[in-house]
Amino acid sequence: MKRFLLKLVLLIALIAILDILCGFFFQRLTKSAIGGDTARNEYIANKVEAPILIFGSSRAIHHYDPKIFKDTLGINCYNCGQDGMGIILFYGRYKMITKRYIPQLIIYDILAEFDIEENDNYSYLTWLKPYYQNDGIDSIFWKVEPKERYKMISQMYRYNGKILQILIDNVKNIREESYGYRPGKGIINYDVTKETKSPIIKVDSLKIYFMEKFIQDCKHNKTQLIFTLSPFYSGDENVHQSYLAIYELAKKYNIPIISHYNDEDIVYRKDLFSDSYHMNYMGAEIYSKKIALEIKDIDKKQHK
């Protein structure tokens, strides 16, 4: 019996040592990545210093060209958008960023599916896992999924599902991007059925909790926050019904909302869209110039 217990203890110790070593190895690889989402996520978490930041889903990545914002507003801009992600990730990113510096302006491209609607909130923790040890990040995990506090004891668990990507991102950069912006390519080649009414959105109280915390932190840090709704191909006249929760928060905290969701100069032009959700680089250029000028006007009015 004693021999069995000794072997069991040694096995557990070996597993723990391997877990720590592998975790350290992939932590180093995360920091040394030369491209892809691994390098991008590391840059946003620990290095970005731009006064203007873009937050939001893939629509943020493809719709906001930082060079145009820099040319119009006169200060550097970086696009922190992330495919399929919403407020749970971006609240965490803001917490990490503000440990190093305070951004002057955040432009947040809102998408109901990821910022309002009830769905699998656990999936939004993916890009925060490697930074679980950073101040304030662990509490986000506990709020989303309390059992994560036990799983995150494992160093390797923090890189689960990303190992192959981390390895690839250390070998080559397979994505074209400029200051975080990824220009969309191609032109939509199919017809889109126009929605006659907006889908019923089941509001996620947890997402609204994090959105309100994010707004409060921006107010406390004196980070100017602007919500935006960028164009969808063919638009949707009833879309604002899906965003009532955001409009209510914006009204409560006096946050400007700029909506180009139904911008007729853009939404009916197939040549400006790569698919119904995303503009290509030509659409992004037109939209970025428009909204940068609108933000410049807002800034002028606020500083009169």
Secondary structure, DSSP 8 states (H G I E B T S, - for coil): -HHHHHHHHHHHHHHHHHHHHHHHHHHHHHHH--SHHHHHHHHHHHT---SEEEEESHHHHHH--HHHHHHHHSS-EEE---TT--HHHHHHHHHHHTTT---SEEEEE--HHHHTB-S-GGGGGGGGGGGTTSTTTHHHHHHH-TTHHHHTTSTGGGGTTTHHHHHHHTT------BTTB----S---S-----SS-----B-HHHHHHHHHHHHHHHHHT-EEEEEE---TT--TTGGGGGHHHHHHHHHHT--EEE-TT-TTTTT-GGGBSSSS-B-HHHHHHHHHHHHHHHHHHHHHHT-
